[in-house]
Amino acid sequence: MLILVEPLVVLKNIVKEYGDKGRSVRVLDGINLEIGSEILAILGPSGCGKSTLLRIIAGVEKPTSGEVIYRAIDKNRPQIGFVFQSPSLVPWLTVLENVALPLRARGMPKREAEEHARRSLSGRASGV
């Protein structure tokens, strides 16, 4: 029996360019991808657009053209996370505030986000 599952994220003809109209650099060109519940690795040489693609999927950056479609309760606020290649702490925030930052970005109240962060830092984390 074959069970078809709707993709969680669909990328349609994603293009990303940096620069102005006269001198732009195209770093992604016509990316089409369906992401389900499988484990996915994006591999490639340095500078090929992996991090840019992840930022677009996570909603941190907008593509120049194309469409990202999310299958979620709130299609405007996907709950997607990823780890950068290099440390990405915000230097003016405390450790606790850095750990709580993604929860705050998802709309969680400050006190609740910091309590989850405290539990995570102490090793007593529970699912969010």
C-alpha positions as CSV (number, residue, x, y, z in Angstrom):
1,M,0.0,0.0,0.0
2,L,1.4,3.4,-1.0
3,I,0.6,6.3,1.2
4,L,1.1,9.8,-0.2
5,V,1.9,12.5,2.2
6,E,1.6,16.2,1.4
7,P,5.0,18.0,1.6
8,L,5.7,20.2,4.7
9,V,7.5,22.8,2.6
10,V,7.4,23.4,-1.1
11,L,9.8,25.7,-3.0
12,K,8.7,26.8,-6.4
13,N,11.2,28.4,-8.8
14,I,13.2,30.2,-6.0
15,V,15.6,32.9,-7.3
16,K,17.7,35.0,-5.0
17,E,19.8,37.9,-6.1
18,Y,22.0,40.3,-4.1
19,G,22.9,43.8,-5.2
20,D,21.1,46.5,-7.1
21,K,19.4,46.2,-10.5
22,G,22.6,47.3,-12.4
23,R,25.0,45.0,-10.6
24,S,23.3,42.0,-9.0
25,V,24.6,38.6,-8.4
26,R,22.3,35.6,-8.7
27,V,23.0,33.1,-5.9
28,L,20.0,30.8,-6.4
29,D,18.4,30.2,-9.7
30,G,15.1,28.3,-10.2
31,I,15.2,26.1,-7.1
32,N,12.3,23.6,-6.9
33,L,12.1,21.3,-3.9
34,E,9.5,19.5,-1.9
35,I,10.4,18.7,1.7
36,G,8.5,16.1,3.7
37,S,9.2,14.6,7.1
38,E,12.5,13.0,6.0
39,I,15.9,14.0,7.2
40,L,17.4,16.4,4.6
41,A,21.0,17.5,4.1
42,I,21.9,20.3,1.8
43,L,25.5,19.9,0.7
44,G,27.8,22.0,-1.5
45,P,31.0,24.0,-1.6
46,S,31.4,27.2,0.3
47,G,29.5,30.1,-1.3
48,C,27.1,28.0,-3.3
49,G,24.0,29.3,-1.6
50,K,23.2,26.7,1.1
51,S,22.8,29.2,4.0
52,T,20.8,31.5,1.8
53,L,18.4,28.7,0.8
54,L,18.0,27.7,4.5
55,R,17.3,31.3,5.5
56,I,14.6,31.5,2.8
57,I,13.1,28.2,3.9
58,A,13.1,29.4,7.5
59,G,11.4,32.7,6.5
60,V,14.4,34.8,7.7
61,E,15.0,36.1,4.2
62,K,12.7,36.6,1.2
63,P,13.5,35.3,-2.2
64,T,13.9,37.7,-5.1
65,S,11.2,35.7,-6.9
66,G,9.5,32.4,-6.5
67,E,7.3,31.0,-3.8
68,V,7.7,29.1,-0.5
69,I,4.6,27.2,0.6
70,Y,4.3,25.9,4.1
71,R,1.9,23.2,5.3
72,A,1.3,24.4,8.9
73,I,-1.5,25.8,11.0
74,D,-0.2,29.4,10.5
75,K,1.2,29.5,7.0
76,N,2.7,33.0,7.7
77,R,4.8,31.8,10.6
78,P,6.5,28.5,9.9
79,Q,8.2,26.7,12.9
80,I,11.4,25.9,11.2
81,G,14.9,26.1,12.7
82,F,18.4,25.4,11.7
83,V,22.0,25.7,13.0
84,F,24.4,28.1,11.3
85,Q,27.8,27.0,10.1
86,S,29.5,29.4,12.6
87,P,28.4,30.6,16.0
88,S,25.6,33.1,15.8
89,L,25.1,34.4,19.2
90,V,23.9,38.0,19.6
91,P,26.8,39.5,21.5
92,W,24.8,42.1,23.4
93,L,22.4,39.5,24.9
94,T,23.0,37.2,27.8
95,V,23.3,33.5,27.4
96,L,19.8,33.1,28.7
97,E,18.5,35.7,26.3
98,N,20.3,34.1,23.3
99,V,18.7,30.7,24.2
100,A,15.3,32.3,24.6
101,L,15.5,34.4,21.4
102,P,14.0,31.8,18.9
103,L,11.0,31.3,21.3
104,R,10.5,35.0,21.5
105,A,10.7,35.3,17.7
106,R,7.8,32.7,17.6
107,G,5.7,35.0,19.8
108,M,6.2,33.4,23.2
109,P,6.0,35.8,26.1
110,K,9.4,36.8,27.6
111,R,8.9,35.2,31.0
112,E,7.8,31.9,29.5
113,A,10.6,31.9,26.9
114,E,13.2,32.5,29.6
115,E,11.8,29.7,31.8
116,H,12.1,27.3,28.9
117,A,15.6,28.6,28.3
118,R,16.5,28.1,31.9
119,R,15.3,24.5,31.8
120,S,17.2,23.9,28.6
121,L,20.4,25.2,30.1
122,S,20.0,23.2,33.2
123,G,19.4,19.9,31.2
124,R,15.7,19.7,32.3
125,A,14.2,20.7,29.0
126,S,10.8,19.7,27.9
127,G,9.2,20.0,24.4
128,V,8.1,23.5,23.4
